[in-house]
């Protein structure tokens, strides 16, 4: 018996799979709408700070352009990597190492420098080791993930192709 990584594919073709798929689509739509609003606002505040909350046509046009670029960028990323687990792996490789090891050590050293605190040599060496571990995880992890995507493309198809039929049947 074959088991697929995506849970919905393991449910069989029945009403439960349809209901679960519908709930998943709704969840993704709502999550995307909420997150894209925050991202659009953050981009607009940085690019056009004088027009934020101006309530005029110029602000609305800027919002439309930023929102459209956000949707198109999301579509490109989601279709360039057709294997969801591989996309998650790349995101993890790029984010987990720095947020777990690199940023805390770096921010600690920067805060100490800013406040004039002398960091003992052993502690500074430990922080530098943590930063090097983060760099290692990012480079090696991302390299392995890119290799895996290339391997999966040979098995399931190239980017921007539909793989649902080949996986679920």
Rosetta blueprint (number, residue, H / E / L):
1 X L
2 X L
3 X L
4 X L
5 X L
6 X L
7 X H
8 X H
9 X H
10 X H
11 X H
12 X L
13 X L
14 X L
15 X H
16 X H
17 X H
18 X H
19 X H
20 X H
21 X H
22 X H
23 X H
24 X H
25 X H
26 X H
27 X H
28 X H
29 X H
30 X H
31 X H
32 X H
33 X H
34 X H
35 X H
36 X H
37 X H
38 X H
39 X H
40 X H
41 X H
42 X H
43 X H
44 X H
45 X H
46 X H
47 X H
48 X L
49 X H
50 X H
51 X H
52 X L
53 X L
54 X L
55 X L
56 X L
57 X H
58 X H
59 X H
60 X H
61 X H
62 X H
63 X H
64 X H
65 X H
66 X H
67 X H
68 X H
69 X H
70 X H
71 X H
72 X H
73 X H
74 X H
75 X H
76 X H
77 X H
78 X H
79 X H
80 X H
81 X L
82 X L
83 X L
84 X H
85 X H
86 X H
87 X H
88 X H
89 X H
90 X H
91 X H
92 X H
93 X H
94 X H
95 X H
96 X H
97 X H
98 X H
99 X H
100 X H
101 X H
102 X H
103 X H
104 X H
105 X H
106 X H
107 X H
108 X H
109 X H
110 X H
111 X H
112 X H
113 X H
114 X H
115 X L
116 X L
117 X L
118 X L
119 X L
120 X L
121 X H
122 X H
123 X H
124 X H
125 X H
126 X H
127 X H
128 X H
129 X H
130 X H
131 X H
132 X H
133 X H
134 X H
135 X H
136 X H
137 X H
138 X H
139 X H
140 X H
141 X H
142 X H
143 X H
144 X H
145 X H
146 X H
147 X H
148 X H
149 X H
150 X H
151 X H
152 X H
153 X H
154 X H
155 X H
156 X H
157 X L
158 X L
159 X L
160 X L
161 X L
162 X L
163 X L
164 X H
165 X H
166 X H
167 X H
168 X H
169 X L
